[in-house]
Amino acid sequence: MSLMAEPSTREAELHQALTRFPAGVFQFDARMASGWLSDRYFVRTSATLAHAGRDPEVTLQIFAKKGGVLAGVYEALRLLQTQLADGYEPGQVTVDTLLEGDAINAAGSEAWETVMHVHGAYRAFGHLETPLLGVLARRSLVATNTRAVVEAAAGKPVIFMAPRHDDWRVQTPDGYAAQVGGARSVSSDAAGAWWGARGVGTMPHAMIAAFGGDTVAATLAFARYLREHEPDVQVMSLVDYENNAVRTSLEVARAMRAEFGPGSLAAVRVDTSERLIDDSLIDDPEVWGRASLTGVNAHLVRKMRSSLDAGGFPEVGIVVSGGFKPDKIRQFEAEGVPTAAYGVGSSLLGHSDGSGGLLSDFDFTADVVRLDGAEAGKVGRRFRENPRMVRLDWSRAG
């Protein structure tokens, strides 16, 4: 949604979207309301206030110091709705928030832009500060990195291939955050569960190994299986097993056409290790000395494309993966490298040094900035309005 959309339009978007994400989707741990998943000092703060007979009305202000894409809003709101302390109801808590997918701390905005205000009795939600910040931080990191890759890809599909790179328990929310960032597909069913997508994929090197290292045999078997059991899935072959992607691509394309006819092979994927040079380039004097030839590089993709075209397979796309960050993708696009899609994995989760146009972390901070209606907050932290935020109406949230 445009950042300049009318407040009423943004408010309608918030409530319409929330109805698609009921609280049950997020499968919150039942111990969250008791503070089991919170930093202990928040639990003790609420206990101390109760012991002192105090229950002040506060405004909790949440912001991030980095720029990026805000994600995790719906999850945070459902958390507030369902995990308040005993004796409190959602109607006693007022929330003003930015929307899922909003750009934050963008050029021209106020530094440390406020993304959410939570107003109400501190003891109602004080124990939720830890999970609230954690949800926003993780989701926004993945969404921000994915958006950077998607923008670099200039309209070409980006496949979120990160599930294998982290704890299985974060597959689903990470996949959702990638979708907020613009990924068109994910590699596991769990990663697409919140937005109704099934995992896509080519074939792993393990499948080829199981067929004795014969990529052609593995691909044909894969195609036979898909045609019988998953006919809506296109066949894409992984062609770097023998480290000669040009030769293997042609062998697979010819075998597929011979058995299933023209157009039966949708694409080939190349995932050459960054420590190797594809054999097809080693004997090619035209490319030596021009650039680094390790991994998946422009020369290799162009050679694959020209060979497929010359062999009568212009319809077979080339999907690339392995070490692709925004800077490399942007360079590929600027040079017109003939890729059909990009597969990106661990770097989207922050598993990098922050280079290549990706972030390695994305943290949020929360402060009490008002107490019983009066300004309150530590030095350097003050109440900050944000005209982009909209008010949540619990009666419309479902």
N, C-alpha and C positions, 0 to 999 in steps of 0.2 A: 504494500500500500504506500502511496506517496506520503512523504513526510509533511506535505502541505495540505493534506486532505482535511476537510471540515471536521471539527471535533465530534459532531453528531455521527459522521460516517465512521470515524475511528471507534467511537463508542459502540456502534452497531456491530462492527467487525469483531470487537472483543467478545461481546456476548454471543454472537453467532458461532464464533470459533470455539468458545468454551463448551457449547452444547455438543461439539464433536469429540470432546475430550473429558468425559465424565471421570470422577475421582477414581473409579475402579480400574481405569486404564493403567494408572501409575503404580498400583499394587504397593501402597505404602506399608512399611513395617508397622505392625500394631503397637510396637514399643515406642514409636516416635512421640506420641502424645505425652508419654511419661518422662521424656528427656533422655532416653537411653542412647540416642544417636546425637546428642548435643554436647558441646564442650561443657564440662562439669560446672564451670563457674556461672553459666547462665542458669542452670538448674538451682544452684545455691543462691543466686540473686533472687529468684522468685521465692525460694524458701525463706530467705532472710526478710524480704518484704512482708510475707505472710506472718512471720514471727513477730514483726514490728507493728502489725496491724495496718500496713500501708498497701494501697493498690492504685498507684498513680496512673493517670491518663497520659500517654506519651505518643509522640510521633517518631517512628523509626524510619530513617531515611537511608536508602540503599543506592550506591553508585559504584561505578568502575572507573579506574584510573586510565585504562586504555581505550582506544577506539576500536569498534568492531560491530558485530551483529548480535543483538540481544536475543537470547533464546532461553527457554525454560520458564517463561512467564506463566503459561497455563498450568504447568506442574506446580509452580510456586503458589498460585492462587488456590488450587485444589488442596495443597498441603495446608494452607491457612484455613481453608473451609472445614477440613476434616480432622486436623490434629491439634486443635486448641486444647488448653488445659481443661480439666474437669470443671464443670460449672459455668463455662462460657459458651456462647453461641456465635456463629458467624455474623449475625446481625449486629453484634456489639463491636465489630471490627470494621473499620472503613479503609478501603484500599484505593489508592490512585496509582495508575501504572502506565508505562509505555506498552507497546504491543509487541507480540512475538515477531521477530524479524526486523524490528526497527534498527536503523543505524544509530549508534550512540557515540558520543564524544567525537562526532564528525567535525570536519572543518567548519568553523563559524559558530559552533555551539559552545556553551559555557563549559569551562574545564570541569571535570568530575561531574558530568551531567547526571542529575537525579533520574533514576529509572523506576523507583517505586517509593511511595509513602504508605506506611501502615500505621493507622491511628486506632488507639484503644487502650484498654487496661494492660499494663505491661505484663502482669502475671498471666494474661490470656495467651500471649504468643512469645514471651521472652525466650522460652526454651527452643523456639523454632528458628532462631537466628542462624545457628550452625547449618542445618539442612537447607534453609532458604538460600544462603550464600553459596553453598556447595552446588546446589542444583543450577543456579544461574551461572556460576563460574564454569562448570564442566560443559553445559549445553552451549554457552556463548563461545567458548574456546573452539569447539568442534564446528559450530555454525560459522564463526568468523574465518577459520582456516578454509572451510569448504567454499565459502563465498569467494575468497581470494583465488582459489583454484578455478572455480566456475567462471569468474570474470576473465581470468587469463585464457581460458579455453575458448572464449569468444563464440559461444553458442553450441559448441560441440558437447556431447554428453560426457558427464563425469560419473564414474562408477565408484561408490564408496566401498573400499576394500579393506577396511580397518579392523573388522571384528577379531581377526586372529592375533591382533597386536595388543590386546588388553584383556582384563578380567571379563569372563563371559557375562557377568551380571550387569555390565554397562553396554552390552550390545544394542539393546532396544532403544534406550534413550540417546545413545550416540548416533544411531541410525536416523532417529527422528531429528536430531539437531543438524545432521548433514542435509536432510531434506529441507529444513529451514534455510540452510545456507545455499541451497540450489542444486544439490545432487539429484540426478534423475533416477538412480537405481542404487541398490545395495547388494552386498554379496551373500547375506544370510537372511533367512525368513524372519528371524528375531529382530534384525536391524530395521525391518520394514513394518513391524507389527503395529506400531502406533498410527501409521498412515496408510495401512492397507496394501503394502507392497510385498511381493515375494522376492526372495533372493535370486539374483541372476548370476551368470558365471559361464566361464568357458569350460575348462577342464584343468585339473591340477597336474603337476609333473608326476604325482603319484599314480595317476591313471595310466600315463604313458609307461612308467616303470613297470606297472602290473601287466602290460602287454609286451614285456621284454624290450622296452625302449623303442618300440615301433609306433611312431606318431600316427602314421596312416592307419594302422590296424586299430589303434585306440580311438581315433576320430570316427572311423566307420562304425565301430561298435557303439560309440556314443550317439551317433546319428540314428542308428537302428533303435536304440533305446528311446530316444526322444520321440521319434516318429510313432512309436507304439504307445508310449505312456505320457509324454508331455509334448504333444504335437504343436502347441503354440510357442514353444521355445525354439529360437533359431540356433543353428549349429555354428559354433565358433571354436576354432582349433588353436591350441597352444603350440607354437612352432619353433621354440628355441632349445628343445631338449638336447638335440645333437649339436647345438651351437652353429647351425647353418640355417638361419631363418629363411633365406631366399630359396634354397633348394627344397627345404621341407614344406614351405608354403605351396610351391608348385606341385610337389608330390601329393599333398593332401587335396589340393584343388582338383587335380586330374582324377584322383581316385573317387572323390565325391561326385564329380560330374559323371564319371563312368557308371557308378552304381545308382545314383539318384537323379541325375539329369542336371541341366544348367540351372544356376541360381540356388542350388541346394546348400552351398557353403556361404554363410552370411559374412563371416570375417575370420581373420586370423589374429591372434594376440602374440606379441613378442615381449619377453620379460628378461632379456639378457642381463646377466649379472654385471654390475659396474666394475667388476674385476676382470672381465673377459672382453676379448674382441671377437666378434662373430667371424667365423671362418670365411664367409663370403667376401669379407673386406680385406683379408690378409693378402690375397693374391690380386688385389685390384690396385694398380699403381696410380690410378686417377685420384684416389682419396688419401693416400698416405701423405702426411705432412700438412694437411689442410686443417685438421682439428683433431681433438681427442676422439678416438674410435672405440673406446670402451663403452660397455652397456648399450642401452637403446639410444642411438644417436640419429641425427638427421640423415647422414649418408646411408645408414642401414635401411631406414624407412623408405627413402627414395629408391634405393635399389630393389627393395621388396615390391614397391609399387610398379616400377617399370617392368620388372620381371612378370608380375601377375598380369599387367596389361598386355605385354607381348605374348603371354601364354593364352590370351583370350579370356581373362578373368577380371575385367574392369569393375565388376559388381562386388567383388570381395573387398571388404573394408579392412583396414589395419588398425587394431587397437593396441595402444602402447601402455606399458606399466613398468614400475621399478624406478624409484628415484625422481619422480616427477613432482616438482614444486612450482608455484606460480611463475617464478623467473624462467625456469626451463620451458614451461608450457608457453609462456608469452613469446619466448624466442622462437619456438617451433612455429607458432602462429604467424609471427612477423616474417619468417622465412618461407612461409607457405608449405611447410612439411606436410605431406598428404596423410594425416592421421584421421581416423573416423571417430575415435573416442579416447578418453584418458582414464586409466585406472589408478587411483591414488589410495594409499593405505595409512601407515603408521604416522606419517608426518601430520595428518589432519588431527590426530589426538594430542598434538604437542610434543611428540617424541622426536624432537629435533633441537638444534641449537638456536632456533629462531631465525635462521637464514633462509634465503630463497623466497622471502615474502610471506612466511608463516610465523605464527606466534607459538612460543613454547609454554605459555601460561596466560591465564586471564582471570584475575581475581576481583571479587566484589567486596565492598566494605559497607557496614551498617553502623549508624550512630543514632542515639536518642538525641533529637535536636529540639524537641518541645516537651515541656512537662506541665501538665494541667493547664494547657493553653498558652503558657509563657515560653519565650525563647530559652532554650537550655541546650547545652552541648559543650564539649571541651573546646579549648582554644583552637581555632583553625577550622572548626566544623560548625556551620550554621545552616539554618533552614533554607533550602533552595527550591523555589517554585520551578516547575517545568510546564509551560503551556501545552506541550505535546501529550502530557499524561491525561488519561481519562479515568473517570470514577467507575468502579465496579458496583453493579447493582446485584446483590446476592439473589434477589427474587427472580432475576433473569438468567442466572448462571446455571440453573438446573441442579 
